[in-house]
């Protein structure tokens, strides 16, 4: 698979927050957090914005487009896909391509 094919496949992926995690915005923390039975992960601003858009419906191309529009910034693809790789390793998200 070429790099372009790999990127296109990644952009077509749909992700959702994995169980047992629950994503919510915490006013007390002034940030997005991932809650789970043993505790909480406080997310930085970009991570929270990305995960809040991983709704199990939108593909990554749509998420990136939405982020670029919301923050009036282009060229976020590599950063967003890089974060998703980390979130997959940490099992914060699961692919939802059914």
C-alpha positions as a Markdown table, in Angstrom:
| # | Residue | x | y | z |
|---|---|---|---|---|
| 1 | Unk | 0.0 | 0.0 | 0.0 |
| 2 | Unk | 1.4 | 3.4 | -1.0 |
| 3 | Unk | 1.6 | 6.3 | 1.4 |
| 4 | Unk | -1.3 | 8.0 | -0.4 |
| 5 | Unk | -3.4 | 4.9 | -0.1 |
| 6 | Unk | -2.6 | 4.7 | 3.6 |
| 7 | Unk | -3.5 | 8.3 | 4.1 |
| 8 | Unk | -6.7 | 7.9 | 2.2 |
| 9 | Unk | -7.6 | 4.8 | 4.3 |
| 10 | Unk | -6.9 | 6.8 | 7.5 |
| 11 | Unk | -9.1 | 9.7 | 6.3 |
| 12 | Unk | -12.0 | 7.3 | 5.6 |
| 13 | Unk | -11.8 | 5.8 | 9.2 |
| 14 | Unk | -14.6 | 6.5 | 11.7 |
| 15 | Unk | -13.7 | 6.5 | 15.4 |
| 16 | Unk | -15.6 | 6.7 | 18.6 |
| 17 | Unk | -14.5 | 6.9 | 22.2 |
| 18 | Unk | -13.9 | 3.4 | 23.5 |
| 19 | Unk | -15.7 | 1.8 | 26.4 |
| 20 | Unk | -15.2 | 2.2 | 29.4 |
| 21 | Unk | -14.2 | 5.8 | 28.7 |
| 22 | Unk | -16.7 | 8.6 | 28.7 |
| 23 | Unk | -15.7 | 12.0 | 27.3 |
| 24 | Unk | -17.0 | 15.1 | 28.9 |
| 25 | Unk | -16.1 | 18.8 | 29.4 |
| 26 | Unk | -15.3 | 19.5 | 33.0 |
| 27 | Unk | -15.8 | 23.2 | 34.0 |
| 28 | Unk | -13.7 | 22.6 | 37.2 |
| 29 | Unk | -10.8 | 21.4 | 35.0 |
| 30 | Unk | -11.6 | 23.9 | 32.2 |
| 31 | Unk | -10.9 | 21.0 | 29.8 |
| 32 | Unk | -12.2 | 17.9 | 28.2 |
| 33 | Unk | -11.6 | 14.8 | 30.3 |
| 34 | Unk | -11.9 | 11.0 | 29.7 |
| 35 | Unk | -13.5 | 9.4 | 32.7 |
| 36 | Unk | -13.2 | 5.7 | 33.4 |
| 37 | Unk | -13.8 | 3.6 | 36.5 |
| 38 | Unk | -10.3 | 4.0 | 37.9 |
| 39 | Unk | -9.9 | 7.7 | 37.3 |
| 40 | Unk | -9.7 | 10.5 | 34.8 |
| 41 | Unk | -7.4 | 11.6 | 31.9 |
| 42 | Unk | -7.3 | 15.4 | 31.5 |
| 43 | Unk | -6.9 | 16.2 | 27.8 |
| 44 | Unk | -5.1 | 19.2 | 26.4 |
| 45 | Unk | -7.1 | 21.5 | 24.2 |
| 46 | Unk | -6.4 | 20.0 | 20.8 |
| 47 | Unk | -6.9 | 16.4 | 22.1 |
| 48 | Unk | -10.2 | 17.3 | 23.6 |
| 49 | Unk | -11.3 | 19.0 | 20.4 |
| 50 | Unk | -10.4 | 16.0 | 18.3 |
| 51 | Unk | -12.0 | 13.4 | 20.6 |
| 52 | Unk | -15.2 | 15.5 | 21.0 |
| 53 | Unk | -15.7 | 15.1 | 17.2 |
| 54 | Unk | -15.0 | 11.3 | 17.2 |
| 55 | Unk | -18.7 | 10.5 | 17.4 |
| 56 | Unk | -18.7 | 7.1 | 15.6 |
| 57 | Unk | -20.4 | 8.8 | 12.5 |
| 58 | Unk | -18.0 | 11.3 | 11.0 |
| 59 | Unk | -14.9 | 10.0 | 9.2 |
| 60 | Unk | -11.5 | 11.6 | 9.9 |
| 61 | Unk | -11.6 | 13.7 | 6.7 |
| 62 | Unk | -14.8 | 15.3 | 8.0 |
| 63 | Unk | -13.3 | 15.7 | 11.5 |
| 64 | Unk | -10.2 | 17.4 | 10.1 |
| 65 | Unk | -12.3 | 19.7 | 7.9 |
| 66 | Unk | -14.5 | 20.7 | 10.8 |
| 67 | Unk | -11.4 | 21.4 | 13.0 |
| 68 | Unk | -9.8 | 23.5 | 10.2 |
| 69 | Unk | -13.0 | 25.5 | 9.8 |
| 70 | Unk | -13.6 | 25.9 | 13.6 |
| 71 | Unk | -10.1 | 27.2 | 14.2 |
| 72 | Unk | -9.5 | 28.9 | 10.9 |
| 73 | Unk | -6.4 | 26.9 | 10.3 |
| 74 | Unk | -5.3 | 24.7 | 7.5 |
| 75 | Unk | -2.9 | 21.8 | 7.4 |
| 76 | Unk | -4.1 | 19.9 | 10.5 |
| 77 | Unk | -4.3 | 16.5 | 8.9 |
| 78 | Unk | -0.9 | 15.1 | 10.1 |
| 79 | Unk | -1.4 | 16.4 | 13.6 |
| 80 | Unk | -4.9 | 15.0 | 13.9 |
| 81 | Unk | -4.0 | 11.6 | 12.4 |
| 82 | Unk | -0.9 | 11.5 | 14.7 |
| 83 | Unk | -3.1 | 12.1 | 17.7 |
| 84 | Unk | -5.5 | 9.4 | 16.6 |
| 85 | Unk | -2.6 | 7.0 | 16.4 |
| 86 | Unk | -1.7 | 7.8 | 20.0 |
| 87 | Unk | -5.4 | 7.5 | 21.1 |
| 88 | Unk | -5.6 | 4.1 | 19.4 |
| 89 | Unk | -2.4 | 2.9 | 21.2 |
| 90 | Unk | -3.9 | 4.1 | 24.5 |
| 91 | Unk | -7.2 | 2.4 | 23.6 |
| 92 | Unk | -9.1 | 5.7 | 24.0 |
| 93 | Unk | -10.8 | 5.2 | 20.7 |
| 94 | Unk | -12.1 | 2.3 | 18.5 |
| 95 | Unk | -12.7 | 2.2 | 14.8 |
| 96 | Unk | -16.4 | 2.2 | 14.0 |
| 97 | Unk | -16.6 | 1.4 | 10.3 |
| 98 | Unk | -19.6 | -0.9 | 10.3 |
